[in-house]
Amino acid sequence: MKQQSVQWLVKVAVLGALATVLMLVEFPLMFLAPNFYKLDFSEIPVVVGAFALGPMAGVAIEAIKVFLNFAVEGTQTAGVGEIANFLIGCAYVVPAAIFYTLRKSRKSAVLGMAVGTLSVGAVGAVLNAYVLLPAYAYAFHAPIEAFIAMGTAVNPAITDLTTFILFAVVPFNLFKGLMISVIVFVIYKRVSPLLKGRHHDEE
């Protein structure tokens, strides 16, 4: 039991470190949202770990990723952005991992990631409206209207905070969730035996 716990911790730590590295490689999606919203693929090791080791492993990997990124890059929002990043990540990985854990099959994996993507769209919308955008406005000494104007430059339909959330934040998070889901679906069966230490079958 002790050896299994140590192995679990080692795998979680390694995946957390890998997620941190991937988090440093990011790029904007100017066709969806202003350039301060950047896409990265750090959730891939989080989801893979959660599928192979359980939902709590996903939460732990997410926490390690956010903490290490904070240590490497620092923060401009007094930790608010990091907490929101953690919550948004968990909003995706926890539902996905729960669905997959209940019945380990390709169908449940797809269903779980679909639910996770919808969840991250909803949670991301609320956190951006009430936490992230106000925090960034405070950190950069700029009114929220300045960020809305950046959204308008991308999409003229964005005219206020509500349309900013609906036409920039939500599409961005849904697109990111979709991309992560597709990549995890393609690679998971190939890499999961390395984490589980055995081969497994899925329907």
N, C-alpha and C positions, 0 to 999 in steps of 0.2 A: 504493500500500500504506500509506504514511504517513497519507494523508488518510483512508483507511478506518479505520485504527487510532484516529485522533483522533475521527472520527464515532462509533465504537464506544464510546470512553471518555465522550464527551459524552452519548450516549443512556443509558449505564449510570448516569452521575452524576445525570441528570435523573430517571430512574426511582427511583434511591435516595433522592433528595430527596422525591419524591412519596410513596414508601413511608413515609418518616419522618413526613410530615404525617398520613398515614392512621393511623399507629401511635399518634398522640396522641389520636385519636378512638376511644375504647374504652368498652365497657359490659359489665356482668356478665350471665351467664346463670344466674339464681338457680334455675331449674328443673333445672339439670344439675350445678352445682358451686358451692362457696362464692364469695362476691363478690370475692375477691382473684384469681380467674381471670376475666380479661376478654377479650371477643372484640373483635378489630379486623380491618380489611380490608387491612392493610399488605402481605400476601402477594400481593395481586392484581397490582401493578406488577412484583413479583419474578417471578411465573410468566409474565406477558405478556412481560417482557424475556427470560426464559430460553427461551421458545418462539420468539421472533423472532430472538434473537441467540446462542442456544446455552446449554448448561448452565453454563459458566464465567461467563457474564454474570449468570445467576441467582445464583450464589455471590457474585459481586462486588456485586450490588445488595443482597443480603441483608447483606453485611458493612457496606456504606455505611449502610444503614438502622439497623442496631444501633449502629454507631459514632456516628452523628448523634443518635440518641435518647439515647445515653449522655451526649453532650456537652450536650444540651438539658435533660434531666431528671435527670442524675446517676444514682447507683446506691445501693442499700441493702445490696447483697450483695457488695461488693468486686469487681464484675465477673463474679461467678459466674453471676448471672441472665442477663446479657447474652450470655455464652458459650453458655449453655444455649439461649437464644432463637435464637441463630445456628444452633446444631446442629439444633434442632427445625425451623427454617425450611428448612434445607438437606435435611433428611430428607424433606420434601415436594417441594421444587422440583427437586432433582437427579434422582430417579427419573422424575418427570413429564416433565422436559425431555429426558431420554435416550430414553424411549419415543417421544416426539413427534419427536425429531430423526432417529431411525432410519427412520421413515416418516411423512411429514407428511400426516396425514389426520385427520378428525374422530374416527375410531375409535381411532387411536393416541393422540390427545389425551385422550379419555375414559379409555382404558386406563391411560395414564400418570398421570393425576390420581387414578384409583382406587388404583393402586399407591402413589402418593405419600401419599394419605390413610391407607391402612393402615400405611405406613411411619411416618408422623408419630404415629399412635396407639401403635405399639410403642416408638419412640424416646422419645416424650414420657413414656410410662409408666416407662421405665428411668431417664431423667434426673430425673423428679420424685421417684421413690423414693430415689435414691441421691445426687442433687446438689441439686435445687431446694428440696425441702422441708427437708432439713437446713440448707441455706444460709439460708433464710428463718427457720428456728427460731433459728439463731445470730444473725442480724441483728436480730430482734425480741426476743431474749432470752426465748423462749417454747419450751416443749416441743412436739415434733411432735404429741403427744396433743391439744394445743389446736387445731391445724388439723384433726385428725381429728374433734374435737367439732363444729367448724363444718360439716364434711361431713355428720355425723350429723343436724344440724339441717335439712339439705336433703334427705337421704335416710336414713331410719332403718336401712336395710340396711348402711350404712357403720359399721363397728364397730372397725376397725383399719387399719393402713397398707395392707394388701393390698386390702381392700374399698374403701378410699379411692381407690386407683389404678384398680381395676376399675370402680367405679360412679360416679366423679366425673371423674378425669383422662382416662381413655380415652374416655368418651362426649363430653366437652368437645372434645377434640382431633379426634375423628372428625366431630363436628358442624361444627367450624370448617373442617376440610378439605373437607367436603361443600359448605358455603356458598361457599368460595373457588372450588371446582371449577365450581359452577353459574354463578357470575358470570363467571369467565374464559371458560367455554364460550360464554356469550351474547355477550360483548364482543370476544373476541379477533380474529375475522375483520374486525371493523370498525376496530380500532385498529392491527393489525399492519402495514398498508401504510404508516402514518406512520413506523414504526420501520425497515421494510425499504426504504422509498423506492420501492416498486413494488407493483403488485397481484399477488396470487397466488391460485391455486386449490387447494382441498382437496376430497377426496372426501367 
